Structures are given as structure tokens and as C-alpha cells.
Amino acid sequence: MSRGAERFPPQMQTLTTRVVMAGVFVGALIALALSVTFSWTDTLAGGGEGELSEAAEQAFHSPPGTCLTWGAPDASDAHQVPCTQPHLFEVTGMVDLGAQFNSDAPFPGLDQWQQIAQEKCNGDVRPYLGHSLDPYGKLTTNLLRPTSAQWSDGDRQLRCGLQWAGPGGGLQPTTGAAKDQDQSLVWQPGTCLALVGKGVGDPVDCGRAHSYEIIATLDLATHFKDGYPKQDDQKTWLDTECTKAAKDYTGGADLGAKKLILGWDLREQESWDTGSTKVNCKVAATLSDGSGFQAVTGSVKDQPAAPSSSTPPSSTGNR
């Protein structure tokens, strides 16, 4: 392995999970809080259920193939957009819970909504996409559900869909229909991901404390043309190629002098089989005990100093 370039310890790799439920939306598309480990909180977005705009009402009742976006924190400005434009959610299917929950059924709690989402929204993804969903990719399933008021009025319709949730739970915009998107979980070079506790959060300005900075995106398929490469072979190739990329990105900076480590992603067989062959090269600083990341402030391109020695912020479990 090249000097100063070593893969981050396994426990510090970007979080992956087979089914990531990045917050069940209430009817107005108000997201539930989500912890950085993608575990569910027990805090509902209760007080946020206000009047729905006409556009938000239409968005909630959108047919499959519709893409939605919003800018307000409570998604009160949710509206339909062409899937060729950046969006936060793509509707994949409709579910009617009327047979399961009669008119007198109480509004489901968070645990029930989680179970409903897993039961109702995973099965329709492959037929909708025309191919498998990468279990480690950027796209994950979720649902839109009625508000408690709509539920009381008898609304039992759900909308299943696909979204991209960052490591901290914040939804990331995607462009293009899901079936046509590359599912590789990669970020644009120059992206910095927040430091949350000792782990990774959502994208932040590189001038703020962050866990690591993306320096390049590489496509394993350009080198491994005969099928899925063993991870040891991926490591060997990426050690060389990410080292080259780091020199290009930083102008030949000495990462060791900056107390930074070069790392990269690896792809699983399941991802490769869905066409996810791209990976990121990234730089970070690690804690001396190997338990996580240390705060870095400023881009590696122009950062003369060693990583910040300040204590990493504690995890809040929120967006």
C-alpha cells in the first residue's frame, strides 16, 4: 500500500444498509427526525401538521412516475416537477390500507408506520424500475402517508416512492427517472460530509468541520471488464488510482504532513450486479484510537494546517 494512503477502518466506512427508511413522511411531506445510524426515533413530527396547499394536496395524491420536491423544512411547498429536474421523491406505487384499517382504526404509531412501509413499499420497486434496487446504493424506499386529520376523515391511501437520504438522514436531490439513474452511492468531488459524533453526516460546506472530503469518483468497470472483482483486487487498484487522483486534486499536497489519510469505497457483488460500479476516493483524519473521524476544517486543496483538535460535536440524531 502506498505511503500515507490506507483505507479507513471498516467501522468508519460510509454507512450502508439494505433497507434505509429515512423518515416516514406525513401527508404534507413532513419528515420524521432520523438518527445518524438510520435507526428510528420515537419523536413524531406532530405539531407540524398544518393546512396543506393545493399543490401539496396534489403532490400527495400523485400517480406512480411523478417526481416531487420542496424547499421548506416542513415541505409545505411540496409540488410536482418533471423527473428531468432535481427532485426529492419519486412515486413508485399506490397502496390502499382500507381493508387493513377500518374507519374506526386509530392513527398508526411510528412503529406501525415503519412496518407498513417495509411491507408495502419494497415489493413494488423491482417491477417499477425494471431491474433490482441496489441494496447498498443511493436510492431507498419510503412512503407518503395521510396526516392524522386526513386519517380521521377516512383517507387510507399511501404513496410508495424512492429517495436519496444522506448519512445524516437529510434528503438529497436526484435528477432523472429512478429507472435510468446510476445507483452508485457516490458524491461529487469537492463534497465534504459533516462530522456527527465520530461518524459521518450530510454534505456541508468544506469550511465547516467535516469528517471527510470527496476528491474523485472512479468507475471500477473501466478496469475490471470481466465481471465483479474481489474486494482485495478493488483495494489494490484503488490504492494506485486514488493516490493519483489525490495528487491531481490537491496539486501534489503531502497528505501525511496534513495528518490526513486517503481512503476509498468498495463495492459489493449485489451492487455490481445492478450496475453500481462507481466509487469515491476521499481524505479524512482519524482519531488515534481508530474509533472514528477527527474534525477537519477547510478543503484539502488549500488547507495548510493539521486537522482541528477540537472535540467532535456530539450526535443529535436530527437532520
N, C-alpha and C positions, 0 to 999 in steps of 0.2 A: 504494500500500500504506500502511496506517495507520502512524503513527509508533510505533516500538518493537515493531511486530508484523511479523515476517518469517519465512518458512518456513525450517526448519533446512536447512543444505546437504544435497544429495542423499545424500552418503555417510554422513550422520548420521541418516537416516531409520531407523525400526524395520526390522530385518532381515526380508526376505521371501524365500521360496524356493518353488519349485514342488513339490518333494518333500522334506519335512523328516523325517529319520529320527532321532527324539530318543532314541536309545539302544535297541538291541535287548534285550529282556528275556530273562533265563534263566528256566528253568521256575518258579522261586519268585518270579518277577517282580522279580528284582534288576536294576536298570538299570545299563547301562554308563555310564562317565563320558562327558561330552559337552562339547566346547569351545563357546565363546560364538558362534562363527561357524557352528555346526552341522556342522562337519567332524568326522569320526570320529577318536576317539583310538585308540591301539593297546593300550590297557590293558583287559583283561578283568576282570570282577568275580569272578575266580577263586575266592578263598578264601571268598566269601560263600555258596557253595552248601551249605547245611546241610539238616537234616531239614525236610521240608515238613509243615505241619499238614494235618489232614484238609480244613479249609476251603480252604487254599491248593491242595491237590491238586484239589479240586472246581473251584476257580476256574480253574485252568489248563486243565481239560478242559471248560470251559463251551461251550454251543452258541451259534451266532450270535444276536444280540439280547440277550445277557447283559451287564450292566454290572458292573464290578469296581472296588474301591477298597481302600486300605490306608493305614496311618499310619506304620508302622515304616520306617526308612531302607532296610532290606533287603527290605521288602514281605513279611516273614514272616507278617504278619497279614492277607494278602490274602483277600478274601471277596466273595461276590456281594451286590449291593444292587439294589433296584428302580432303573430308569433315571430315575425321577422324583426320586431323591435325588442329591446331589452324588457324582460318581464320577470315576475317573481313566482308565478304559479301557472301551471298548465293543467286544465281539467282533463282527466282521462276517463271518467265514468260517473254515472249517477247511481245512487243507492236509495231505496225507499225502506225505511225501518218500520213502516206502519204495521206489518204483520208481527213484528217482534215487540213493539211498544204500542199499546193501545192508547186511547185518548186520555186515560187516567194515569198513565205511567209517569212517574216523577222524572224530572230532568236528570239525565245521567251525570254521575260524578266523573272526575278526571280519570280514575282507573278504568271506568266503563268506556269512556271515550277512547282511551288508549287501546283497549281490547277490540272495540268496534273498528277502529282504524286498521288494526293489524288484520282482522278477519275479513273486512270488506274491501280494502283498498290495495291489497297486494296481488290478488288473483287476476285482476284485470289489466295488469301492466304489460305482460308479455303480448297478449293479443293486440293491445293498443299500439305498442311500439313496433310489433312485427319481429321482435327479437328480444333476447333476455336483457333484464336490467342488471348492470354491473353491481354486484353486492358490495363492492368497495369503491364505487365510483362517486361522482359528484351529485348525481340525481338520486333523490329519495322520495318515498311516498308519504302523503299526508292527506288530510281531508278538510273540507269546509263543512261546518255544522250550523244548525239554526241557533239563534240566540235563545235564551230561556223564554223570552216573550213569544217568539215565533213557535217554540215548542209547545207552550201553553195554548196557542191558537191552533195546534194540530199539525204543524209543519214537521214532517219526519223525513224530509229529503236531505241527502248528503251529496257532496261533490268530492270524489277522489281526485287526486292530482299528483303531479311531480314538481319538485322544487330543489333548489340547491341551498343547503344550510351550511354555513361555515362552522369551524371547530367550536366557536363560542355560541352557536345557535342562531346568529343573525342570517336572514335570508340574503342570498347573493343573486344579482341579476344574471339571467342567461339570455341568449339570443338564438332564435331559430326553433323550429319544432323539435320536441324531445327526440323523436324517432330519427332525426337527422344529426343530432348533436354527438360529438365525441364525448364519451362519458368519463374519460380520464380525469382523475382528481388532480388537476394542476392549476397553478395560479400564474398570472402574467409575470415575467421577470420585472423586478423592481417593486414587487408587492412585499410588504412587511406584515407579519401576523403578530397580533398582540401577545404580550406575556400575561397569563392569568394564573396566579399562584406560581407554580413551576412549569406550567404547561402552556398550551397554545390556544389563542383566541382568534377572533375575526380580524380582517385586514384593518390596519391603522396607518397613519402617516409615519414614514420611517424616522421622522424627527422625534417621535414619541418612543418610550421604552417598548421594546418588542422582543419576541422570542427568536425569530429568525427572519432572514430576508431571502426571497427567491432571486436567484441570479441567472437561471437559464431553464428552458424546457427542452428536453431531448426526447426523441422518438426511438424506443428500443427496436422497433420494427425495421428501421433503416440499416441496422447492423445484423439483427437476428432474423434472417429471412426464411428459416426452415422450421418455424414453429416456436412454441413457448420456450424461452431459455431458463435454465436453472438459475435460482437466485444467486448462487455463487458466481455464475457466469455474468449475471447482470452486474454484480458488485465489481468484478474485475474490469468490465468495460466502462462502467460509470466512474470508477476511480480515475481512469485516464481522461475520459471526456469531460467530467465535471471539473477536473483540475484545469483543463484547457479553458473551459468556459469561465472559470473564476478569474483566470488571468486576463481574459478578454473583457470581462465585466468590470474588473477593478483597475485595469491598466497595469496589471502586474504587481499589485499590492501583496505584501507579505502577510498572509492571514495569521501566521503564528505570532508575528510581532504585535498584532492587534488582539491576540488571545482569542481568536476565532477558529472554529472548526468547520470544515467542509463536509456536507452530508448530502444525501440523495434519497429518493423514494425507490421502492422495489415494487414490482407488480406480481400479483397472484395469478395462478392459472385461470381462475374464474374471470378475472378482469380481462386477461389476454383474449379469452375466448369470445368476449363481447366486443372486442376491437379496441379496448383501452390499453394502449401501448406507450403512452407518453408519461414521462416522469419529470419531476423538478429536481434541479440542483439547488442547494441552499446553504447559507452560512449562519452560524449561531455561536453563542458562548454557552458552555455547560458549567454547572456547579461542580465543585471539586469532588463531591461525593457521588457524582453521576446520577443524582436523583431528579434532575430536571434542568431547565434552561435558566440562564442568568440574563438579567436585563441588558440589552444593547440599545444605545440611543444614537441615531444618525445612520445614514446609509454607509455600507462598507466601501462605497465608491469614494467617499470624501471624509471618512472617519479616521482621524489620526490617533485618537486615544483608545485605550483599552476599554472593554465593556464597563458599564456602570457598576459600581459595587454596592449600590443601594439595595435595600431589601425588596425582593419582588412583591408586588401587591397581592393581597390575599384574594382568593376566588370568591366572587359574589354570587355565582350561579345565575346571574342575569345577563341579558343581552348587552 
